[in-house]
Amino acid sequence: MIAAAPPRPASPPVTAPLDTRYQVETPEGIDLLLRPAGVVARALAYLIDLGIRVLLMLVMFTLLAFLGQLGTGLGLLLTFLVTWWYMVLFEVLNQGRSPGKQVMGLRVVHDDGTPIGWTASLLRNLLRFADILPFGYTLGLLACLSNPAFKRLGDIAAGTLVIYRDPPPSQPPLPQVPPQLPPCPLSLAEQRAFTGFAERSASLSAARREELAGILAEPLGVAPEQAEARIDGIACGLLGGGLGPA
């Protein structure tokens, strides 16, 4: 008899890589992946905004000092406005970006990824004083470190999220061919098919490009080996003149 082989030791379980992205689903059923900003980036953004506010108030008090008691009253009023409304106005009117957040590439949005509104911005900034307690943003720091989306108390109460602002996608390079006219009027979907082929051609293998272009060789009235250049020329003509229905 052949002795049975000893059982192989069980392989250790494979753990998924750490992923801090925040997934939300839009009303249209589209999944969005948001990247919550960490504690360091948020702290640097806040320090930039704090420096701007301190500098702004120093300038105001220097100018208002010449007005005596009237200047003191106006200074207190402006201090209130800068303290309470600086963040709110920038967040609501500048797509969720205060100057500090803009420098750090951050923005604040609702939990579902929609732009922040007045109520949410006011609430999250009013509760900033709770985050400061008992000193040095202790509660806010503990809340951020214990929350998977790095939310402080104000964000949790207001239903907001500070995320990294992704740069706009770069336009892929188009093939360098003379623009050509299509042999017949094209619908909007057909125009997008031609331009999509040209925009993706750099990422496709030669065999795949030939396969896709060969499908349109007969409708275009060209030989299969000429179809790719013909499609690229039509796409360049469409992009040069803009897309539009036939």
C-alpha positions in Angstrom: 0.0 0.0 0.0 1.1 3.5 -0.7 1.2 5.6 2.4 -1.0 8.6 2.4 0.7 11.9 2.1 0.6 14.0 5.2 -1.9 16.8 5.2 -0.6 20.1 3.9 -0.6 22.9 6.5 -3.4 25.3 6.0 -2.3 28.5 4.3 -2.8 31.7 6.3 -5.9 33.7 5.5 -5.4 36.4 2.9 -6.4 39.8 4.3 -7.7 42.5 2.0 -5.4 45.5 1.7 -6.3 48.5 3.8 -8.6 50.8 1.9 -9.8 54.1 3.3 -11.9 55.0 0.3 -15.5 55.9 1.1 -18.1 54.5 -1.4 -21.4 56.2 -1.9 -24.2 55.5 -4.4 -25.8 58.4 -6.3 -29.6 58.6 -6.9 -28.8 57.5 -10.5 -27.2 54.3 -9.1 -23.6 55.3 -9.8 -21.0 54.3 -7.2 -18.6 57.1 -6.3 -15.3 56.4 -4.5 -14.3 59.3 -2.2 -11.0 59.6 -0.5 -11.4 60.9 3.1 -8.6 63.3 4.2 -6.4 62.2 7.1 -5.6 64.1 10.3 -2.3 65.6 9.1 -3.7 67.1 5.9 -6.7 68.5 7.7 -4.5 69.9 10.5 -2.3 71.7 8.0 -5.3 73.1 6.2 -6.7 74.4 9.5 -3.4 76.0 10.4 -3.3 77.8 7.1 -6.8 79.2 7.6 -6.0 80.1 11.2 -2.9 82.1 10.0 -5.0 83.9 7.4 -7.7 84.8 10.0 -5.1 86.1 12.5 -3.4 88.2 9.9 -6.8 89.5 8.7 -7.8 90.5 12.2 -4.4 92.2 12.9 -4.8 94.3 9.9 -8.4 95.2 10.8 -7.5 96.2 14.4 -4.6 98.2 13.2 -6.8 100.2 10.8 -9.7 100.6 13.3 -7.4 101.7 16.2 -7.6 105.2 14.7 -11.3 105.4 15.3 -11.3 105.1 19.0 -14.3 103.5 20.7 -16.1 103.2 17.4 -13.1 101.3 16.0 -13.2 99.0 19.1 -16.9 98.2 18.5 -16.4 97.6 14.8 -13.4 95.4 15.6 -15.4 93.2 17.9 -18.1 92.9 15.3 -15.6 92.0 12.6 -13.9 89.5 14.9 -17.2 87.8 15.4 -17.8 87.6 11.6 -14.4 86.3 10.8 -14.5 83.7 13.6 -17.9 82.3 12.8 -18.4 83.0 9.1 -14.9 82.7 7.5 -15.2 78.9 7.1 -18.9 78.8 6.4 -18.8 81.4 3.5 -15.8 79.7 1.9 -17.2 76.2 2.2 -20.6 77.0 0.8 -19.6 79.6 -1.9 -16.3 78.0 -2.9 -17.3 74.3 -3.5 -16.4 73.2 0.0 -12.9 74.7 -0.1 -11.5 77.3 2.4 -8.1 78.7 1.4 -6.4 76.2 3.6 -8.3 73.3 2.1 -7.6 74.6 -1.4 -3.9 74.7 -0.7 -4.0 71.1 0.6 -6.2 69.8 -2.2 -9.2 69.1 0.1 -12.9 69.9 0.1 -15.8 69.2 2.4 -19.0 67.6 1.1 -22.1 65.9 2.4 -21.8 62.2 3.2 -23.4 61.3 -0.1 -20.8 63.4 -2.0 -23.1 66.3 -2.8 -21.9 69.9 -2.2 -22.2 71.2 1.4 -25.0 73.5 2.2 -25.5 76.3 4.7 -27.1 74.3 7.5 -24.4 71.5 7.5 -21.6 74.1 7.3 -22.9 76.1 10.2 -23.4 73.0 12.3 -20.0 71.5 11.7 -18.3 74.8 12.4 -20.3 75.6 15.5 -19.3 72.2 16.9 -15.6 73.0 16.3 -15.6 74.4 19.8 -16.6 71.0 21.1 -13.8 69.4 19.2 -11.3 71.8 20.9 -12.3 70.5 24.4 -10.7 70.0 26.8 -7.7 71.6 25.1 -5.7 71.4 21.8 -8.5 69.7 19.8 -8.3 66.6 22.0 -11.9 65.4 21.4 -11.7 66.2 17.7 -8.4 64.3 17.3 -9.8 61.3 19.2 -13.0 61.3 17.0 -10.9 61.5 13.8 -8.6 58.6 14.8 -11.5 56.4 15.8 -13.7 57.1 12.7 -12.9 55.2 9.5 -13.6 58.3 7.5 -11.6 60.6 9.8 -14.6 62.6 10.9 -14.4 64.9 13.9 -17.5 65.6 16.1 -18.7 68.4 13.9 -18.6 66.2 10.8 -20.5 63.4 12.5 -23.3 65.7 13.6 -23.6 67.6 10.3 -23.2 64.5 8.1 -20.2 65.9 6.3 -17.0 64.5 5.0 -13.6 66.1 4.2 -12.1 64.5 1.1 -9.2 64.8 -1.2 -10.1 66.8 -4.4 -9.1 64.6 -7.3 -7.5 66.4 -10.2 -9.5 66.5 -13.4 -8.6 63.6 -15.8 -6.1 64.5 -18.5 -7.1 64.4 -22.1 -5.6 61.4 -23.8 -3.4 62.1 -26.8 -5.0 61.6 -30.2 -3.3 60.0 -33.2 -1.5 62.6 -35.3 -3.5 62.2 -38.6 -5.2 64.7 -40.9 -8.9 65.2 -40.0 -11.4 63.6 -42.4 -15.1 63.9 -43.0 -17.3 60.8 -42.3 -18.9 59.2 -45.4 -22.4 59.8 -44.0 -24.0 61.8 -41.2 -23.3 60.2 -37.8 -25.5 60.0 -34.8 -24.2 61.2 -31.4 -23.6 57.6 -30.3 -21.7 56.9 -33.5 -19.6 60.0 -33.1 -18.7 59.0 -29.5 -17.8 55.5 -30.7 -15.3 57.0 -33.2 -13.8 59.4 -30.8 -13.6 56.8 -28.0 -11.7 54.5 -30.3 -9.2 57.3 -31.1 -8.8 58.3 -27.5 -8.2 54.7 -26.4 -5.9 53.7 -29.3 -2.7 54.4 -27.3 -3.7 52.0 -24.6 -4.8 49.2 -27.0 -2.5 46.6 -28.5 -2.0 46.6 -32.3 -4.0 43.4 -32.7 -6.9 44.7 -30.7 -6.9 48.0 -32.7 -6.9 46.0 -36.0 -9.7 43.8 -34.7 -12.0 46.8 -33.7 -11.2 48.8 -36.8 -11.9 45.8 -39.1 -15.5 45.8 -37.9 -16.0 49.2 -39.5 -14.0 48.6 -42.6 -17.0 47.6 -44.7 -19.3 50.4 -43.6 -16.6 52.9 -44.2 -15.8 51.5 -47.6 -12.1 51.0 -47.1 -9.8 48.0 -46.9 -9.4 46.5 -43.4 -5.7 47.6 -43.2 -6.8 51.2 -43.9 -9.8 51.3 -41.5 -7.8 52.3 -38.4 -6.3 55.4 -40.1 -9.7 56.3 -41.5 -11.4 56.1 -38.1 -8.6 58.2 -36.5 -9.0 60.8 -39.2 -12.8 61.0 -38.7 -12.4 61.2 -34.9 -9.9 64.0 -35.2 -12.3 65.9 -37.5 -15.2 65.4 -35.0 -13.1 66.5 -32.0 -11.8 69.5 -33.9 -15.3 70.6 -34.8 -17.0 69.5 -31.6 -19.6 66.7 -31.1 -23.1 67.3 -32.2 -26.1 65.3 -33.5 -26.4 64.7 -37.2 
